[in-house]
């Protein structure tokens, strides 16, 4: 998604899913417990998101990328105080 938004070439090696145990080592188990499960939300509230995760990521990254680019342009165009 970032590649699409920024126009930068995507990485040669894609992002992969790795368990917290494999990434952090033995004894670390916090990350897996914080991943939201939409089936629980649907079962308890009868609600499903209207926007897919990929669409949400794209719109968020597009906004951030444009905002950051504009901030950089403004910072460059302002003379610095000596």
VMD Tcl script that draws the C-alpha trace (Angstrom):
set ca {
  {0.00 0.00 0.00}
  {2.82 2.42 0.88}
  {4.46 1.74 -2.47}
  {1.22 2.58 -4.25}
  {0.69 5.80 -2.26}
  {4.27 7.08 -2.34}
  {5.20 6.02 -5.84}
  {8.31 4.32 -4.45}
  {9.35 0.91 -5.71}
  {8.11 -1.89 -3.48}
  {10.61 -3.97 -1.57}
  {12.07 -7.01 -3.29}
  {11.27 -9.04 -0.18}
  {7.62 -8.81 0.85}
  {6.44 -8.42 4.43}
  {5.78 -11.78 6.04}
  {3.82 -12.89 9.10}
  {6.06 -14.07 11.93}
  {4.94 -15.25 15.34}
  {6.01 -13.20 18.37}
  {7.84 -16.25 19.71}
  {9.85 -16.56 16.50}
  {10.55 -12.80 16.31}
  {11.17 -11.92 19.98}
  {12.24 -15.29 21.34}
  {11.08 -17.59 24.09}
  {8.99 -16.02 26.85}
  {7.54 -13.08 24.92}
  {3.85 -13.48 24.18}
  {2.29 -10.01 24.44}
  {1.96 -9.18 20.70}
  {-0.31 -12.05 19.79}
  {-2.75 -11.09 22.56}
  {-3.28 -7.57 21.17}
  {-4.40 -8.49 17.67}
  {-8.11 -7.59 17.30}
  {-10.44 -10.35 16.22}
  {-13.36 -9.00 14.17}
  {-15.36 -12.20 14.65}
  {-15.69 -11.39 18.37}
  {-16.81 -7.82 17.60}
  {-19.34 -9.14 15.08}
  {-20.66 -11.78 17.47}
  {-20.97 -9.39 20.43}
  {-22.12 -6.25 18.62}
  {-23.46 -7.51 15.30}
  {-21.14 -5.04 13.54}
  {-18.74 -5.37 10.62}
  {-16.50 -2.60 9.30}
  {-17.63 -0.94 6.07}
  {-14.05 -0.25 5.00}
  {-11.55 -3.02 4.35}
  {-8.20 -2.95 6.10}
  {-6.39 -2.35 2.79}
  {-8.69 0.57 1.86}
  {-8.23 2.06 5.33}
  {-4.45 1.72 5.09}
  {-4.44 3.30 1.64}
  {-6.56 6.30 2.66}
  {-4.58 6.83 5.88}
  {-1.20 6.57 4.16}
  {-2.35 8.83 1.31}
  {-3.39 11.50 3.81}
  {-0.17 11.18 5.81}
  {2.01 11.18 2.70}
  {0.34 14.32 1.31}
  {0.41 16.09 4.69}
  {4.07 15.26 5.26}
  {5.03 16.31 1.72}
  {3.25 19.66 2.20}
  {4.95 20.22 5.58}
  {8.35 19.56 3.99}
  {7.61 22.03 1.16}
  {6.61 24.70 3.69}
  {9.68 24.09 5.84}
  {11.99 24.37 2.83}
  {10.36 27.56 1.57}
  {10.59 29.40 4.92}
  {13.83 31.29 5.53}
  {15.61 30.25 8.70}
  {16.24 32.84 11.41}
  {19.92 33.50 12.09}
}
mol new
graphics top color blue
foreach p $ca { graphics top sphere $p radius 0.5 }
foreach p [lrange $ca 0 end-1] q [lrange $ca 1 end] { graphics top cylinder $p $q radius 0.2 }
display resetview
